[in-house]
């Protein structure tokens, strides 16, 4: 169910990573080490917590924190970062509900 949810997005590669970096669903790529480093840096600098990270270049990527230490990674060669961010925020509660079941 999770893989189908993530791969039904047009022009978006998506994957869900566990807190250990294992792919839970989807066919995209993510970097849990980078996400953990950003979280540690935010904690060390006392600037809050990381809920979402954006990367822009030839490929745009949005990484979103999922409850329980997981992260959702969405990438696209054609969609802007705002659209990916919207998709990530829309999918977050659905994925969290699926993970609890």
C-alpha positions in Angstrom: 0.0 0.0 0.0 2.8 2.5 0.9 4.7 1.8 -2.2 1.6 2.3 -4.3 0.9 5.6 -2.6 4.4 6.9 -3.2 4.7 5.8 -6.8 1.3 7.1 -8.0 2.7 10.7 -8.0 3.3 11.9 -11.6 6.8 13.2 -12.3 8.0 12.6 -8.8 10.4 9.9 -7.5 9.5 9.1 -3.9 10.9 6.9 -1.1 10.3 6.5 2.6 13.4 5.8 4.7 13.3 4.3 8.2 15.3 6.0 10.9 18.1 3.6 10.2 18.2 4.5 6.5 16.4 1.4 5.1 14.0 1.9 2.3 10.5 1.2 3.6 8.7 2.0 0.3 8.9 3.8 -3.0 11.6 3.8 -5.7 13.4 7.1 -5.1 16.6 7.8 -3.1 17.3 9.5 0.2 20.2 10.1 2.5 19.3 9.5 6.1 22.8 10.5 7.3 22.4 14.0 5.8 18.9 14.3 7.5 20.3 13.2 10.9 23.2 15.6 10.6 20.8 18.5 9.9 18.7 17.5 12.9 21.8 17.3 15.1 23.0 20.7 13.9 19.7 22.3 14.6 19.7 20.8 18.2 23.3 21.9 18.8 22.6 25.4 17.6 19.3 25.5 19.6 17.3 26.8 16.5 14.5 24.3 16.7 13.9 21.1 14.9 14.1 20.0 11.3 10.7 19.2 9.7 11.7 19.7 6.1 14.8 20.2 4.0 14.8 21.5 0.4 17.5 21.0 -2.2 17.4 22.8 -5.5 19.5 22.1 -8.6 19.0 20.1 -11.8 16.8 17.9 -9.6 14.7 19.4 -6.8 14.4 17.3 -3.6 12.3 17.7 -0.5 13.0 15.6 2.6 10.3 15.6 5.3 10.4 14.2 8.8 7.9 11.5 9.5 6.9 10.6 13.1 9.0 7.8 14.5 12.3 8.8 13.0 11.5 8.1 9.3 11.8 10.5 6.5 10.0 11.0 3.2 12.1 12.0 0.2 10.5 13.4 -3.0 12.5 14.4 -6.1 11.6 15.8 -9.5 13.3 17.1 -12.5 10.4 19.2 -13.6 8.3 20.3 -10.5 9.3 23.3 -8.3 10.2 23.0 -4.7 6.9 24.4 -3.5 4.9 21.7 -5.3 7.1 19.0 -3.8 6.8 20.6 -0.3 3.0 20.6 -0.7 3.0 16.9 -1.7 5.2 16.1 1.3 2.9 17.9 3.7 -0.2 16.3 2.2 1.3 12.8 2.4 2.8 13.0 5.9 -0.4 12.3 7.9 -1.4 9.5 5.5 2.0 7.8 5.8 2.1 8.2 9.6 -1.3 6.6 9.8 -0.2 3.7 7.6 3.0 3.2 9.7 0.9 2.9 12.9 -1.4 0.2 11.5 
